[in-house]
Structure formats: C-alpha cells, structure tokens
Amino acid sequence: MSDAGEAKQTLGFQAEVKQLLRLMIHSLYSNKEIFLRELISNASDAVDKLRFRALADPALTAGDPEFAVTVEFDAAAATLAVTDNGIGMSREDIVRELGTIARSGTAEFLEKLSGDERKDAQLIGQFGVGFYSAFMVADRVEVFTRKAGEPAAAGVRWESRGEGEFTVEPAEQAGRGTRVVLHLREEDNRFADGYALRALVRRYSDHIAVPVRMRADDKDPKSAFETVNHAQALWTRPKGDIQDEDYRELYKHLAHDSVDPLAWSHNRVEGKRDYTSLLYVPAHAPFDLWQRDKPRGLKLYVKRVFIMDDASEFLPLYLRFIKGVVDSSDLPLNVSRELLQENPEVEAMRSALARRALDLLAKLAADDPGKYLAFWREFGRVLKEGPAEDPAQRERIAPLLRFATTQGAEDTERHSLAEYVARMPAGQTRIYFVVGESIAAARASPHIELLRERGVEVLLLADRIDEWMAEHLREFDGKPLHDAARGDLELGALATAADRLQHDEGLKENKALLKRVKDALADRVTEVRVATRLTDSPACLVLAKGELSDSLRRLLEASGQKLPASKPLLELNVGHPLVKRLDALAGSPQSAETFADLALTLFDQALLAQGGQLEAPALYVARLNRLLLAVTADPAARG
C-alpha cells in the first residue's frame, strides 16, 4: 500500500459504533423517517459552520456563495442523496467523525437504550449519533466530501455497509461540502419518492434557515431546483404567521429531540438593545444534565448569522436545561467567548433572558400544573441551585419550587410555598422545614413532633442541595424559612401560656438532672436543656444558628475542606419515661456508671435519629449491651 494519505484504506469501526450500527440495521426504531431529519440537520449545521468561518475568510465561499441543501433521489436505482455546500471534511475529519464517536457519548447512548421504541428513538439526535440513522433505511451509505478551502484533489470518498468496516479513499470533488448517498433497502424504497420526501422536508425541516431544494420535476433529473422548505429562520418571522407545530419542529432540530417541548417563549426586544429570543422547556432531562462543565447554552446568531452553539453566557447555570436561540443585532459578528464574558450588553441580556425563562416556567405552572410537575420531576433539582447562584431572581424562583410536606402521606415534591402559606394557621409567622437523609426520614424526625401535634405543616427536605437552597432562599412572602432542628422553634403566638408554664416548671424541677447529664457528656455538647419541640422522643440534638448540619459538613469534608469541630446542644424531654429513669439513678457507684451509659446512649440515639454518624459504633453497642443486661438482671426495672 502506498502513502496512506493517497490510497484506499479499509478501517474498522470503534466497538461502540459497531453495536450502534447493529441496532440501526435491525430496525430498532419503527419511525424510520427521522433519518432524513437528522441528515438535513447535519447539513444545515455544516452550512452554519462555514458561514461563520467565512466571516474571517471570505475566500472559503468563493465561486459558490449561495448556501443550500439539496435532496435528490433515483427511484430506479433506489438511491437518495442529501448534499450541502457547507464546511466539508478532510480525510482525517471523516475518519474521526464517522468512524469513532466516543466523544459524542456513544457508550452512554447504548446504556440508555430501554427497548421502548419511542424512548430509544429520542436518543438518536440527543447523543450526537444522527448520521448513523441512515442505516435504518440503507444497506450501503457513501459519503463524498471536500473541505472548504481545499483543492478539488483533496476530496474524499467514504463507504460502509454498516457491517463493522468502512473504506476511505481519495475522490476528486469539484465543489466543497458533503454529499451523503443512501442505497435504500428494498423494504424502504418508499423514500425514493418525490411526494414523500417533500412531505418529510416540510414536516421536519421547514424551519431551517438554509434552503432545502429538490428538482421541480421528479421525472426530469435535469429540471431546475426549487426550494421546498420555508427557508427563513423561524424566530425572525412574525409570531402571527407561526403555527405551534412550527415551533415544535424547530425545537426538535435545535435540541435533537423527538419529543415535543413542554412550553416555549418567542420574544423580540427593541430599543436600547435589539435582539430576538426563542426559549424552550424540554420534556425530559438529557443524560449529561449533571455534568456542570459540559458546554451547553443557547444557539447564538448575530444578524441572522450563526456564531456558535452552546453560548452559555446568556443564561445562568441553573437554567442550563433551557434550549433555544438568541439572535442579536448589536453584537459584533466576530464575537468570541472571551468577548461575551466581558461584554456588559451580554450581562444585561443574560439577566433579561433569565427573567423570561422563569416567567415561562411560572406560566406553565399556572396554566398546566400537571405539566409543571412533570417538568419538576426532570429538572427540579437543577432549579434549586437558583437561589444561591442568582440572588437577583430569588423572588421569581421561589414560587417555582416544589416540596414534599407533612400535609398528607405522599413523599412527592408537589406543594408550592404559596400553597403552604395559604394553609398556615393563624399566628404562624414562619415557614418550617426539616432536613433528612430521605423524605421518610425527615417525616419521622423528632424535631417536628411538637409542630405535628399543633397541626403546623413542615417542608420535608431530602436532596443534598436542599439545605443550601433553603439557606439562600431565606424567606417567602415576608415569612422567614426556619429550620426546625436549629435554634429555638420561635413559635410566637402558637405557644400558649400553658406551654411556657410547663417549660419553666420542667426547668426548675430538673436543674440538677440537666447538670449531671452535661457532666456525663462533657464536651460533646455545649448545653443540656429542657426540650421545647419533643412530645414522643426522649432527646434530640439541636444546632445553633450558623452551625453546619451533619449532612452539609460531610458534603464539604468530602470535597476536601477542613472544618472546625461542631458541638450541638441536647434537649431532653423531661416527661419521657427514659429520662425519668435517668433521673432516678443516683447514689451508688453502679448507678453512676449506669447513669453515664444511659446519658451517652440517649446522645448517640439522638445523633442517629437525625441521620448522623457515630464516632465509635462499637462503644455504643457495648454501652447498650450493658444497659440491656442491667434491665434483664433487675425484675423491678422490667416491670
């Protein structure tokens, strides 16, 4: 074989590509027509990339300045070709782009396949593997391409039957761009039909700003080309001329999604700033939603010229699930990511677009609560990042949050803060919440026993981000959020004179006991006091305001932060039988040892009840065993 850059080569697909091709070839997807959507979408992207490159190097489009995508077919030969005069590919490009797709998440794609045709079809474009959908209808695919700016002799031909190998060889190409030729399977010859192809182009690609052209006369291969799609950027058209179906199809093109969006907002701003935005709320989360460093954002256009994908500077990170387009008339055509980060106009647009996205979510919540709950299940945890990341929008974010509460037995996050406030009893001035390792654990927390008894609703927080979110949210509708496990409950008018009298008497009668327990616990706690929030449990640990909780402390320590030691205070339910038993232990050395064991056991149990971790589980077990033996040996104690 001569120089590899000049000769024909047969190469093997990456292992994951082989698996993907097997799925495509064996017709995993019943909705085969999406292949045309994907190929035209890829062609449109190639044109957008060249249009952007040509801003700096106009010579790239010399001799062929009119961009277009053409769709041709030959019914007799059972072939279908999609051609663009976009950026094109070199030999190295085509081997990398069509032979390996590790960078586009193929392994994750394969892991996500469920066997459900509809759900699996959604993943094709989402994972960047749209080209391979050609093998759903073709038993052989050829690609002819030449990179813009390269000579005709730099053209390349790629071919594969989707059976594990592909060939690549030099092939002179007169024009730049890419031509994908599908040799259709016998059962899929219906796609070599002008009427069917026009219908598919209008259905899936009418919104694409690049003209999609076909021969005016299907029976004459030399007839002139005519534009089949609308060929105007949808967001530049008057809203009154746009149907809902048009918006849905543009979303599917932008997001590479086959499921309709939940909602969208199309807006034109004129005056000090001049730009158009079209924002979409997807129906389901992408597989990489939690990869915070992955490029994501809106498609940026300047004066209808495509500039970049994933322009993250126009929306804050907690709105990273929003898809769409922003088209500015003010930004320079040579704008870069660095300039976007430093541009005050972009910062103003970012704030305005964040408001519009949040208003869109508020409208969805008001108009269709069921759809909004579907959104919340997919993206709620991301939206919870908002109060900390974007304090300026806190008042817009707060009504959008949903919580599980002690109202009812279900553990789903479905209650808004407005609904909570509307249900507050007279005299309640705070919004109470409690944090647990799970919603079930939060519901069983001893810290909310008195609140439950008084009929006060409590928000149940269990996500890792919830405590951080609540700390930054601070208040809603003038009512502060209050952690039921921290500081005083501050019941205000909900506390009666009888409550205060009972507390004072408990403190007066148990001063000596409180001191003895504090001595037994030594520096494990800052204080031991009479409980103000317990009705059923013997004890609980309470954090001071400003102290980190155990869950947040573990989270920060796991990230490598060194934190100062934390000391809670212990509240004792002095009316509980165990605490009364503790008070009765006095006198002999044996009783003193049992007192210390029981005091330490109550402390450890309180720590466990709030989801904490014991420093020395073996010592806890040994103390508990001694107490059990003491009870077993003392019939009076059993009685």
N, C-alpha and C positions, 0 to 999 in steps of 0.2 A: 504494500500500500504506500502511495506517495504521501506527500505532506498532508496531514490530517485536515488542514485548513482548506485544501483544494479537492480532496477526494470524498467519495461517498462513504459514509460510515453507518454501521448498524449498531445501535446502542440499546441498552436495557433501561426500562423504566425503573424508577425508585419503587421499592417494595410496596409502599402505601398506595402509589399510583396504580400498580397492578391490581390491588384489591379493589380500589375505587372503580377501575375500568370494568372489572368483572361484574360489579353491581350495576353499572350503567348498561352493559351489553345484555345482561339478563333481565332487563326491563323491570327494575325495582320500582320505577315510577310510572304510573298509569298516565299522568299528564305530560306526555312526551313533548307537546308543543312548546314547552318552556325553553327548549334548546334554542329556538330562534330568538327569543327574548335575550338569552344570555350572549349569543354571538353578536347580535346587533349592539347590545350594551357594551361589550368589549370593543367593538369597532368604534363606537361613539367615544369611549374613553381614550382610544388611540388618537382620534382626531383632536380631542381636547388637549392632550399632551403636546401634540405638535403645534397647535395654535398658540400654546403658552411658550414653547421653545422658540417659535418664530418671532416673538416679540423682541428677543435679543439677537436673533439671527434670521432676518427675513429671507435670506438665500435658501433656507430649508424648504420653502414653499414655491420657489421659482419654477415657472412653467406650468404649475398646477395649483393656483391659489384658491380655487373653489372647492371647499370640503364637501364630501358626500359619502354615503354608504350605499352600495348597490346590492340588490338581491336578484339573482338570476337562477333559472332552472332549465333543465332539459328533460322533458318527460320521457323521451325515447331512451335516453341514456340513464335515466333515474339518478340525476345529479342535481345538487343545489349548491350555489356558491354565494358567499357573503364577502364583499370586498370593501375595503376602506382605503382612503389615501391619507392615512394618519401617520404616526411616528414610525411604524415598521419595526423590524427586528433584524439584528445581525445573527450570524451563525451561533455565536456564544449565547446571545439572548434567547434564541429559540430552543436551544438545548436546555438552558436553565429554566425557562418559563414553561415549556411543555413536557419536559422530561422529569423534572423534580418539582414538587410543590410543598416541601416541608415547611417553607416559610409562610404558607397560607393556611396552616393549621389542619393538614390532612388527617393526622393521627386523631386530633380532637373530633374532626368530622366523622370519622369512622366509629369512634366511641359513642357518638351521639345517636347513631342510627338505631331506630327502635323497631323497625319492621312495619310501622304505620306509614303507608304511602304518603299521606298528606303531610304528616310531620316531617318525614325524611326529605320530601321534595323541597321543604322550606330551607333546608340546609345547603342546597347546592350553591346558590349565589352567596349566601352568608359566609361560607368558608372559602370563597375565592376560587372555587373549582368549576366555574361555569363552563369553560371551554370543553371539558370532558363530557358535558351533557350531549355533545354532538354524537357520541357513540350510542346514545339511546335509540337513534334512528338510522345510523350509518354503520356499515360494516367495514368501511375504509374511509379515512379522512386524509386529505392532502392540504398542506399549508404552503403557499408561495408568498415570500415576503422580501422586502428590501428596506433597509433603514434609511430614513430621511437624511440627505446629505452625502450618502454613499453612492458610488458609481453603479451603473447597471450590472456590471460583472460581480458585484458584491451580493447579488440576490441569492436566496437560499430556498430550497425545497425540502419540506418535512413530510413524512408519510408514516402512517401507522394503521394497523388493523385492530389495535386495541388488545393485542394478544401478548403483551409483555415486552415488545420491542418496537423501536421506531428507527427510521432511516433519515439521514440528513445529508444533503449534497448541494454543491453549487448549482444555481439555476439563474441565468441572466434574467433580470426583471426590468422592463422598460420604465416603469413608474415606481414611485415609493409606495409604501403601505403594505397591507396584508390581504391576501385572498384565501379564504377557507373553503375548500371544496368537499362536500359530503357526498359519498356514493351510498345512496339510500338502500336500505334493506327492502326486500320485496314487499313485506307487510307494511312498510312505511312510505310507499310510493305516492301516497296521497299528498305528501308535502311537495311533490314536484307538480304543483298546480297553481296557476296564477291567482285564481279566485281565493283559494285557501290561504295563500301567502299574503295577499293584500289584507285579508281579514285579520290575520295574526299580527301584521305590522301595525295596522290601525288600532288593534286591541292593546298591544303591549308596548309599542314604540311611537305612538302618536305625539307624545310629549317631548321627545328627544329634539334638541335644537339643531342637530345635523340632519339635512335632508336624507331620507331613505328612498331610494329610487328603484323603479322596475321598468321593464320595457312596456311602452304604451300598448303594443300589440303582442300578446302572448304567443301568437303563431308566427310572428316575424322576428327572428333573432337579430335583425339589423334595424328594427324600428327604434325611434328615439326613446330616451329615458324620460319618465315622468316621476314627479315627487309623490309618494304615496302617503306620507305622514304630514302632520301639520307643520313640522319643521320650524317651530318657533318655541323658544324657551317658555314653558307654561307660565312661569311666575311673572313674565313680562306682559302677559295678556290681561285684559280687563276681567275682573272676577266674575262679572255677569256672564261672560262668554265661556266660562269653565264649568264643566259638569263634575259632580262628585267622583264619577268613575275616572275622569282625567286625573284628578288629584291622587286617587288610589294607585293608578298605574305609574305615575311619576314617583310615588313613594317606593314602589316595588323596584323601579330602576335604580333609585338612589341608594336604597338600603339592601339591594339584592335579597329581597324578601318576597315570598309568595302569599303572605297573609296580609290582609288589609290593616292599615293603621287604625288605632282607636280614635284618633282625632287629629286635626291639623288647623293651622292658623296661617293665613296668607295676608301679608300686610305691606303697605307702601308708606314710607316716611319721606316727607318732603319739607324743605325749609332749611334750617341750619345744616342738617345732614340729609343726604339723599340716598336712600337705599331701599331695597325690597327684600323681604324675608319670607320664607315659606318653611314652617316648622311642623314636624310630625311627632306624634307619640306612638311608638311601636306597640304591638300587642304582646310581644314576648321578648325576653332578655336574650342578648347574644351570649355565646358560650364564654366570651372573654370579658364579661362585664366587670369582673373584679380585678382585672389586670390594669391597675390605675395608670401604669406607664405606657400602655399601648396607645398609639396615635388614634385619635378619634375627634370628631367635631363636625362642623358644617362644611359643605362644599362652598368654596369661595369663588365668586365671579366678580370681575371689575368691568363695568360697562358691557356686560354680557359675555366677556371673555373669561374662560375658565382659568383660574390661577392655581388652585391647589385643593386636594382632598383633605379632609380631617383638619380643618382650620380650627384648632382647639381654643384659640384666643377669643372667640366670640361667645362662648358660654362657659360658666364655671363648671368645675369638675363634677359637682353633684347633679348636674343636668346632662351628664355625658351620654345618656341614653337617647336624648333628643336627636332626631335625624332632620336633614333639610338643607336649604340653600340660603345664602346671603349674597346679594348682588349689589355692590356699592358703585355709585357714580363719583365718589370723592377720592377714593384711594388711588394711588399711582399704579399703573399696570405692572411696574417692575417691583411690586411689593414683595418682601421676603418675610419669613417667620420672625427674624430678628426685628424688622421694622414694625411688624404687627405688635410685638411685645412692648415696643417703646412708643407707640402711637396713641396720643390722648383721644383721638377720634374713635379708635378701636375700643378703648376702655369705655367710652360713653355708649357705643353700640352694644358692647357686652352687657352693660347694666340694663339697657333697654330691652335687649333680646331675652335676658333672664326674666325680666318682668313679664314679657309677653308669653314666655313658656309657662311661667307659673300661673298666669291668668288663664291660659289654655287648659291647664290641669284643673283649675278652680271651676271653669265652665263645665268640663267633663264631669267633675264630682257633683255639680248641681243638676246637670241635665240627665245624667245616666249613672246613678250611684253603683249599679251593678258592674258597669264597665270600669268605673273608677276602682272598685275593689279588685277587679282583675288586673288593672294597672298596678295597684299597690302590692299585690302578691308578687309581681315580677320585679318591681323597681322601688318598693317602699324603703328598703334598707339603704339604697343609694340616696334617696331624697332626705333621709335622716341626717346625712352629712351636711345638709344645707345650713342649719342654724349656726354651726361653728365656722363654716367656710365663707358664708355670705351674710354677715350680721345685718347688712343694709336691707336684705329681703326677708328678714325674720318674720315680720308681720304677715307677709304673703305666704310663707312656708308653713307657719303654724296651723292654719285651718286645713291644710292638706294632709297633715299627719294623721295616722290611724293607730289605735291602740286596742289591746285586749284590756278588759277591766273586770272588776268583781261584779259588775252588772251581768247577771246570767252566768251559765256554767261553761259556755264555749270559750275556747282558747284562741280564737282567731282575732287578728287585728282588724277591727271594723268600726270602732267608735271614734268619732272626731272630738276634739276639745270643745267645740261649740255644743255638741250633744251632752258632754259631761257637765259643762257649766249650766246648761238648761235643767239638768236633773239635780243640781246641788240643793240640799235642804237650806231652809232659812238659817242664817247665822254662820254658814260656812264661808270662809274668805280665802281658802287656799285650795289648790289642786294637788291632791296627794298621790304619790306614786311610790312603788317599791320595786327593787331590782332583785331578780333571782336568776339562777342558772337556767331555768326554764320557766315558762308561764305557769305551769303547775306548781313549781317550787315557790314562785312569787305569790301565788294564790294562797299557799299554805304557810306563808311567812308569819312568825309570831308577832312581828312588828305592827301588823294591821289588825290584830284581834279586837282591840277596842273600837277601831274605826268600823270594822264589820258589824260589831254589836250595835253601834249607833246608826247604822244604815248609811254610812259615808262611803261613797264609791271611791275605789282606788285604781289607778292605772297600773297595769302589770307589765313590767319591762323585763325582757329576757335576751334581746340581741346584744352582742358585745358593744355595739355603738350606742346603745340606748342611754346609758348613764352620761356619756359625753354629750349626747344630743340634749338631754334634759338640763345639764349644767349650763349650756349655752342658750337654750330656749328661754329659760328664766321665768317667763310669765305669759299668760294669755288672757286677753280681755280684762287686764288690770288685776288679775289674780295670780299671785306667785305660785310656781311649782314648788312642792315641798316633799322632800324625801322622808318617808315615814320611819326610816331606820337611822335618821340623823338628827341630832339635837333634840329640842323639845317638840312635841307634836303641835303646839300652838293652836289648840282647838278654839280659842276665843269664846264666842257665845255658845259653842257646842258643849263647853264644860259647865257643869252645874255647880251650885254651892255645895251640894252633897259630895260631888267629886273632890272638891278642894278640902272639905272637912275630912273625908276618908283618907286623903293623902297625908294631911297634917297629922292625923292620929296614927297612921301607919309609921310615919317617920319618927314620931315621939316614942312609940312603943318598941321600935326596932333599932334604935340608935346603936345599941351595944352589938346587935347581930351584924349590922352593916359594917361596923368597925372590925369585928372578928373575921368576916369574910374578906374584907380588904387586906387584912394582915395575912390571911391564908394565901391570897392570890398574889400578894406582894406587888411587883412592878408589872404584872401582866395587864393591869387596868389602872386608869387614872382615878377612878372613883367607883364606889358601890352605892346605889341609891334605890329608893322605893320606886317601883315601876309605875309609869303613867300610861302605858299602852298595852299591857297584858291583861288577859282575862282567863286564859286556859293554860298557858305555858308557865313554868316556874321562873324562867330567866331569859333575858335576851341581851345582846351586846349592842350598844348604841355608839355611833361615831359622832365626833364633834364636827361642827361646820368647818369645811375646808380640808378635812381629813380624806384621804383616798380610801375607797372601798377595797375589799379584798380582791374582787374581780378586776377592777381597774389597776390595782397595784400589780397583780400577776401579769396583766397585759403589758404594762410598762416595763416590768422587770424582764419579761420575755424578749423585749426589744433591746435589752442591754442597758437600761437606765438603772442607776443605783439610787435607791430611795431611803430616806430616814425611817427608822422604826416607827410603827404606829401603835398607839395604845387606846383601845376603846374604853368606855365605861360600862359597867354591868348594872342592869336593872333587875331587881328581884321582886317577884310577885309574892308579897309577904303573906297573902292569904292562901297560897298554894300548899297542899299537904307536905310536899318535899321540903319546902322552905321552913314550914313549922317543925318538921322533923329535925332539920338542921339546927334550928334554934334550941331544940330540946337537948342537943348533945352538949354536955358541959360536965366539968368535974374531973373525971379520971383521965390518965394519960391515954388509955384506949379510946375514950370518947373524943379526945383531942385529935387523935390520928384519924378516926372516922370522920370527924368534922372537916378536917383538911381534905380528905379524899372526896367527900361529898361536895364541898365547895369547888374543888378543882374539876370534878365531874360535871357540875352544873355549868361551869365556864366552858368546858370543852363541848358540851351538848349545845350550848347557845351558839358557839362558833360553827358547829356542824349545821345547825338549823338555818343559818344564813348563807350556807354554801361555802364556808371557809375550810381551810385545811389544817389539820392538827400538826403541831410541830413534832410530837413524838407519839404516834398512834399506839405503840407498844405500851408506853406508860399509862395511857388512857385505859387500855384493855386491862392492865394489871390492877389499876385502882377500881375499875368496875367489878372485876372479879372479887376483890376484897370486900366490896360493899355487898355483893350478892351472897358471899359466904357468911358475912355478918348477919344478914337478914335471915338466911337459912338456919343459922345457929340460934336465932332468937325468936321463939314462937310468938312472943308478945309483939315483936316487930311485924311479924306476918299478919297478925290479927289487926 
